[in-house]
Amino acid sequence: KNELRFTDKEQMNVAVTDCVMSMAQKGYKSICFISSASGEFDHVNEIVDKLSQVVDTCVLEKSILSSAKSLQSVQKYDCVILVEKLDQSYYEDIIRELEYCERFNVPVLGSIVQR
């Protein structure tokens, strides 16, 4: 089986390009990355840095489930992207994040799942 495989750098560039194109299509200028998982996220900080160069505002916030400051903060952005970790993020927490975003009218642009 001949599968197409991307390097980490190529995957990051695809994620950045996808974000930029989706934001432009919807007229969004600011974006916030949120996660219910704890710990460091490989490459997400790099994605945030690259996006910061081409969009008005791009930040990585703590979980909106455990931080009132983050919950208030996400309302300032045009959209959010959920960043989750395989085998660490709980399905119920992801659903709660989506419900909060819907309740506060914060569009979810997409998600990144890290292995």
C-alpha positions in Angstrom: 0.0 0.0 0.0 1.5 3.3 -1.1 0.2 5.9 1.4 1.0 9.6 1.2 2.9 10.6 4.3 3.6 14.2 5.4 6.5 15.2 7.5 5.7 17.1 10.8 6.7 20.4 9.1 4.5 19.7 6.1 1.6 18.8 8.4 2.1 22.1 10.3 2.2 24.1 7.1 -1.0 22.4 5.9 -2.7 23.2 9.3 -1.6 26.9 9.0 -2.7 27.2 5.4 -6.1 25.6 6.2 -6.6 28.0 9.1 -5.7 31.0 7.0 -8.0 30.0 4.1 -10.9 29.1 6.4 -10.6 32.4 8.3 -10.4 34.4 5.1 -13.4 32.7 3.7 -15.5 33.5 6.8 -14.0 37.0 7.3 -12.4 36.1 10.7 -9.5 38.2 11.9 -8.8 36.7 15.3 -8.5 33.1 16.5 -8.0 31.3 19.9 -6.7 27.8 20.4 -8.2 26.0 23.4 -7.8 22.5 24.9 -9.3 20.4 27.7 -6.0 18.3 27.7 -3.1 19.3 29.9 0.6 19.5 29.1 2.6 20.7 26.2 1.4 20.4 22.6 4.1 19.7 20.0 3.9 22.1 17.1 0.8 24.0 18.3 3.0 26.8 19.6 4.6 26.9 16.2 1.2 27.0 14.5 0.2 29.9 16.8 3.5 31.7 16.0 3.0 31.3 12.2 -0.6 32.3 12.3 0.3 35.4 14.4 2.3 36.6 11.4 -0.7 36.6 9.0 -3.9 37.2 11.2 -4.7 40.1 13.5 -4.7 38.0 16.7 -3.8 34.4 17.4 -3.4 33.0 21.0 -3.3 29.7 22.9 -5.5 29.8 26.0 -6.0 27.4 28.9 -9.0 25.2 29.1 -12.3 27.0 29.2 -13.6 24.2 31.4 -11.2 25.0 34.3 -10.3 28.7 33.7 -12.9 31.5 34.0 -10.4 33.9 32.5 -10.1 31.7 29.4 -13.8 31.3 29.2 -14.2 35.1 29.2 -11.2 35.5 26.9 -12.5 33.3 24.0 -15.5 35.6 23.6 -13.2 38.3 22.3 -12.1 36.2 19.3 -13.8 35.5 16.0 -13.4 31.8 16.3 -11.6 29.0 18.2 -9.8 25.8 17.3 -9.9 22.9 19.7 -6.6 21.2 20.4 -6.8 17.8 21.9 -4.6 14.9 22.7 -5.3 11.3 21.7 -5.9 9.1 24.8 -5.7 12.2 27.1 -8.7 14.4 26.1 -12.0 13.1 27.4 -14.9 12.9 25.0 -17.2 14.5 27.6 -14.9 17.4 28.1 -14.7 18.0 24.3 -18.5 18.0 24.2 -18.6 20.5 27.1 -16.1 22.8 25.3 -18.3 22.7 22.2 -21.4 23.4 24.2 -19.7 26.4 25.9 -18.6 27.8 22.5 -22.2 27.4 21.2 -23.7 29.0 24.3 -21.4 32.0 24.0 -21.7 32.2 20.2 -18.0 31.5 19.5 -17.7 29.6 16.2 -15.4 26.5 16.2 -13.3 26.7 13.1 -11.9 23.2 13.6 -9.8 20.9 15.7 -6.2 19.6 16.0 -5.7 16.1 17.5 -2.2 15.4 18.6 -1.0 11.8 18.9 
